[in-house]
Amino acid sequence: MTIKNKGIDLIFFICCLFILISTNSIYSQSNDAKLWTGIKLEKKISKNFNGSFEIEQRFNNNASNSDRLLFEPEISYKLNKKWSIELNYRIWVKLWGEKKYDLNQRSNINLSFKKKIKPFKIKIASGLQYGIPDLNRNDYNITEKFVSRNSIRIKYDIFGSRFSQFTKYELFTNLSRFNFINYQWRLTFGTSIYLNPMSEIKLHYALEHEYNLDIPFDAHIWAITYCFMLN
């Protein structure tokens, strides 16, 4: 068996394992299918600084209803070859109808660690978030705004092709009032399609599960993002 096939088999095994774990923990009272579409611009500012700006439109109610519009700038600083700090700010508009909307904001700071274990690239990130969380509920009178987000991502580049496969698991923990309650996880499987040195398309599916809430919720998210690297 080639290294390429071993890599694909390992990712497939990891995905199946996560699905098994996730399926056994789902007890939601409702669920929805969502569609996220976005455009992301990226710019290398200097040797260690990178910046990006993303606009994303999200749809809910089985992708039939416009849910919210996001504007998200981000800057990252590479401490060394393995460690980075990322600062993220999000403004998002929640749409309620033709003339009704809510304007919300959120900020993040993340510390990430990257490690190559051929043929895989592993990224572990731990961050703090302050602002309205991305819960699937329509109740935004939420006081629990201080959240910890921890994640692990495994990426595999298919040698000799334009495709990269990745899987990511993210856990959300409420830190308000120091109660440290996990309330949501998100499991993502995706692929990046290389178009040219300046652009790529990212496709992914995510299973999002809420729990330890009065009304738990599941979301099946389908997403497509066009990424463009500025000179």
Salt bridges, closest charged atoms under 4 A:
GLU56 OE1 - ARG58 NE 2.66
ASP67 OD2 - ARG68 NE 3.17
ASP67 OD1 - LYS94 NZ 2.29
GLU72 OE1 - ARG90 NE 2.55
GLU86 OE2 - LYS123 NZ 3.06
ASP134 OD2 - ARG58 NH1 3.72
ASP134 OD1 - ARG68 NH1 3.19
ASP134 OD2 - ARG90 NH1 2.51
ASP134 OD2 - ARG106 NH1 2.93
GLU144 OE2 - ARG177 NH1 2.98
ASP157 OD2 - LYS121 NZ 3.24
GLU170 OE2 - ARG149 NE 2.79
GLU200 OE2 - LYS202 NZ 3.88
GLU208 OE2 - ARG186 NH2 2.35
ASP218 OD1 - HIS209 ND1 2.53
